[in-house]
Amino acid sequence: MKKSELRKRYTAKKNSLSHDEVFAMSKIIFTNFLSFFPLKKNQKIHCFLSISGKNEVETGLFLQAFFDIGIRVFVPKIVNGKLVSVEIKRKTPLIKNSWGIPEPESNTDSGIQDFDYVITPLLYCDAKGNRVGYGKGFYDRFFSGLSDGVKRIGVGLFDPAEKVTDVSEHDIPLHYLVTPTAVLSFGGESKSTK
């Protein structure tokens, strides 16, 4: 199925969920993430900030745990049409941009390329790690500048069902997908949580 069709289908499915359902699913996704990916002090994790009201996986759960462990946290910000990675602390104030995405005030790109994990938003991901996002291409360009060995992890509300049929040469697949029912690895170990 083409990305445009998948985008419509999974946006509708996501929007049909209540806030409470999304929060409950997010807690399970977070638990699944913790059970699969080892976390330790001084790791570097880039993690998107959820848009309130858009029924995205609630990453506030992740960020609190990262700060508690002493992990360095980086978040995306669009600066001059490019996604940069800005380091934040627990008390860094966040301001909503024109898309309603919370962002730090700073535009300073950390320049970090060797993250331990990059936790990525998505609407859908197929069984080969092909991600369907919001159609702007920011993350594919961001991924292309990362070091080898950085684990690209999608967090999503739905398991893979349809194949993405219009993958382009610019699309960079994920290494893992974490859903409420499984941690899927695209080229390695997977774990069902059912």
NUNUKE-889213 format. One line per field, with one value per residue (C-alpha): x, y, z; residue in three letters; residue number from 1; chain. Coordinates in nm, 3 decimals. Example, Ala and Ser with C-alpha at 12.3 -4.5 7.8 and 13.67 -1.06 7.14 Angstrom:
2
X = [1.230	1.367]
Y = [-0.450	-0.106]
Z = [0.780	0.714]
r = [ALA	SER]
k = [1	2]
c = [A	A]
This chain:
194
X = [0.000	0.128	0.245	-0.028	-0.297	-0.129	-0.097	-0.473	-0.565	-0.342	-0.416	-0.785	-0.712	-0.498	-0.758	-1.030	-0.851	-0.926	-0.654	-0.681	-0.635	-0.327	-0.178	-0.240	-0.081	0.211	0.280	0.293	0.519	0.751	0.760	0.838	1.115	1.271	1.258	1.451	1.694	1.954	1.971	2.264	2.400	2.565	2.407	2.296	1.935	1.756	1.380	1.091	0.851	0.487	0.232	-0.054	-0.390	-0.242	-0.262	0.111	0.292	0.352	0.729	0.715	0.731	1.060	1.212	1.142	1.314	1.608	1.663	1.629	1.899	2.134	2.105	2.183	1.862	1.840	1.524	1.447	1.396	1.341	1.586	1.605	1.418	1.648	1.597	1.868	1.928	1.919	2.028	1.779	1.779	1.488	1.396	1.454	1.147	0.966	0.767	0.516	0.608	0.361	0.281	0.208	0.532	0.706	1.064	1.344	1.410	1.769	1.850	2.194	2.254	2.444	2.634	2.607	2.602	2.676	2.357	2.290	1.924	1.708	1.342	1.132	0.767	0.561	0.210	0.292	0.583	0.578	0.741	1.066	1.112	0.981	0.841	0.547	0.573	0.402	0.548	0.807	1.121	1.294	1.384	1.527	1.761	1.848	1.916	2.151	2.387	2.411	2.703	2.688	2.566	2.303	1.984	1.681	1.376	1.018	0.744	0.397	0.047	-0.008	0.165	0.272	-0.009	0.039	0.360	0.479	0.493	0.645	0.974	1.223	1.603	1.594	1.390	1.601	1.439	1.419	1.615	1.335	0.966	0.815	0.438	0.203	0.238	0.600	0.950	1.025	1.379	1.439	1.745	1.788	1.615	1.247	1.034	0.659	0.498	0.160]
Y = [0.000	0.349	0.578	0.833	0.566	0.426	0.779	0.834	0.492	0.508	0.873	0.778	0.473	0.683	0.959	0.707	0.629	0.818	1.005	0.744	0.457	0.622	0.686	0.324	0.197	0.437	0.293	-0.059	0.060	0.220	-0.103	-0.302	-0.056	-0.091	-0.472	-0.481	-0.188	-0.155	0.193	0.333	0.663	0.892	0.726	0.970	0.934	1.148	1.133	1.317	1.520	1.415	1.659	1.690	1.632	1.430	1.089	1.024	0.780	0.977	1.019	1.211	0.867	0.797	1.137	1.117	0.777	0.899	1.200	0.980	0.743	1.026	0.977	1.274	1.369	1.532	1.641	1.740	2.097	2.225	2.510	2.662	2.365	2.104	1.876	1.944	1.773	2.002	1.878	1.943	1.906	1.815	2.182	2.310	2.518	2.403	2.624	2.498	2.569	2.644	2.268	2.240	2.051	2.137	2.253	2.404	2.775	2.709	2.651	2.512	2.183	1.949	1.808	1.464	1.180	0.879	0.847	0.517	0.532	0.760	0.725	0.825	0.920	0.747	0.680	0.332	0.093	-0.222	-0.558	-0.449	-0.132	0.107	0.401	0.618	0.955	1.282	1.315	1.591	1.373	1.537	1.210	1.039	1.335	1.330	0.953	0.993	1.206	0.963	0.734	0.364	0.169	0.422	0.225	0.382	0.288	0.365	0.369	0.308	0.221	-0.042	-0.360	-0.402	-0.528	-0.383	-0.354	-0.005	-0.035	0.300	0.297	0.536	0.535	0.825	0.630	0.495	0.204	0.163	-0.099	-0.163	-0.098	-0.098	-0.144	-0.244	-0.610	-0.654	-0.525	-0.602	-0.611	-0.569	-0.786	-0.936	-1.051	-0.970	-1.016	-1.065	-0.930	-1.096]
Z = [0.000	-0.080	0.199	0.126	0.174	0.485	0.623	0.585	0.724	1.032	1.105	1.119	1.339	1.573	1.592	1.681	2.009	2.328	2.519	2.798	2.550	2.399	2.743	2.850	2.527	2.575	2.921	2.774	2.490	2.746	2.952	2.635	2.548	2.895	2.875	2.548	2.543	2.820	2.972	3.166	3.287	3.030	2.728	2.458	2.346	2.090	2.154	1.991	2.203	2.170	2.030	2.277	2.114	1.823	1.996	1.963	2.190	2.511	2.532	2.860	3.026	2.848	2.924	3.299	3.317	3.110	3.337	3.650	3.519	3.418	3.041	2.815	2.635	2.292	2.114	1.755	1.643	1.290	1.221	0.871	0.724	0.883	1.183	1.441	1.776	2.080	2.423	2.704	3.080	3.307	3.362	3.006	2.912	2.598	2.360	2.101	1.739	1.457	1.424	1.797	1.861	2.189	2.131	2.339	2.285	2.181	1.813	1.896	1.717	1.948	1.649	1.809	1.554	1.775	1.979	2.152	2.046	1.832	1.928	1.632	1.580	1.314	1.195	1.069	1.012	0.801	0.875	0.706	0.910	0.645	0.837	0.738	0.908	0.839	0.490	0.535	0.514	0.811	0.981	0.671	0.620	0.993	0.986	0.689	0.901	1.195	1.274	1.195	1.496	1.609	1.676	1.503	1.709	1.613	1.874	1.739	1.846	1.574	1.462	1.098	0.874	0.522	0.322	0.220	-0.161	-0.256	-0.064	-0.223	-0.226	0.023	0.280	0.565	0.751	1.126	1.315	1.567	1.624	1.974	1.994	2.277	2.174	2.063	2.009	1.645	1.511	1.141	1.110	1.456	1.771	1.830	2.140	2.167	2.482	2.434]
r = [MET	LYS	LYS	SER	GLU	LEU	ARG	LYS	ARG	TYR	THR	ALA	LYS	LYS	ASN	SER	LEU	SER	HIS	ASP	GLU	VAL	PHE	ALA	MET	SER	LYS	ILE	ILE	PHE	THR	ASN	PHE	LEU	SER	PHE	PHE	PRO	LEU	LYS	LYS	ASN	GLN	LYS	ILE	HIS	CYS	PHE	LEU	SER	ILE	SER	GLY	LYS	ASN	GLU	VAL	GLU	THR	GLY	LEU	PHE	LEU	GLN	ALA	PHE	PHE	ASP	ILE	GLY	ILE	ARG	VAL	PHE	VAL	PRO	LYS	ILE	VAL	ASN	GLY	LYS	LEU	VAL	SER	VAL	GLU	ILE	LYS	ARG	LYS	THR	PRO	LEU	ILE	LYS	ASN	SER	TRP	GLY	ILE	PRO	GLU	PRO	GLU	SER	ASN	THR	ASP	SER	GLY	ILE	GLN	ASP	PHE	ASP	TYR	VAL	ILE	THR	PRO	LEU	LEU	TYR	CYS	ASP	ALA	LYS	GLY	ASN	ARG	VAL	GLY	TYR	GLY	LYS	GLY	PHE	TYR	ASP	ARG	PHE	PHE	SER	GLY	LEU	SER	ASP	GLY	VAL	LYS	ARG	ILE	GLY	VAL	GLY	LEU	PHE	ASP	PRO	ALA	GLU	LYS	VAL	THR	ASP	VAL	SER	GLU	HIS	ASP	ILE	PRO	LEU	HIS	TYR	LEU	VAL	THR	PRO	THR	ALA	VAL	LEU	SER	PHE	GLY	GLY	GLU	SER	LYS	SER	THR	LYS]
k = [1	2	3	4	5	6	7	8	9	10	11	12	13	14	15	16	17	18	19	20	21	22	23	24	25	26	27	28	29	30	31	32	33	34	35	36	37	38	39	40	41	42	43	44	45	46	47	48	49	50	51	52	53	54	55	56	57	58	59	60	61	62	63	64	65	66	67	68	69	70	71	72	73	74	75	76	77	78	79	80	81	82	83	84	85	86	87	88	89	90	91	92	93	94	95	96	97	98	99	100	101	102	103	104	105	106	107	108	109	110	111	112	113	114	115	116	117	118	119	120	121	122	123	124	125	126	127	128	129	130	131	132	133	134	135	136	137	138	139	140	141	142	143	144	145	146	147	148	149	150	151	152	153	154	155	156	157	158	159	160	161	162	163	164	165	166	167	168	169	170	171	172	173	174	175	176	177	178	179	180	181	182	183	184	185	186	187	188	189	190	191	192	193	194]
c = [A	A	A	A	A	A	A	A	A	A	A	A	A	A	A	A	A	A	A	A	A	A	A	A	A	A	A	A	A	A	A	A	A	A	A	A	A	A	A	A	A	A	A	A	A	A	A	A	A	A	A	A	A	A	A	A	A	A	A	A	A	A	A	A	A	A	A	A	A	A	A	A	A	A	A	A	A	A	A	A	A	A	A	A	A	A	A	A	A	A	A	A	A	A	A	A	A	A	A	A	A	A	A	A	A	A	A	A	A	A	A	A	A	A	A	A	A	A	A	A	A	A	A	A	A	A	A	A	A	A	A	A	A	A	A	A	A	A	A	A	A	A	A	A	A	A	A	A	A	A	A	A	A	A	A	A	A	A	A	A	A	A	A	A	A	A	A	A	A	A	A	A	A	A	A	A	A	A	A	A	A	A	A	A	A	A	A	A	A	A	A	A	A	A]
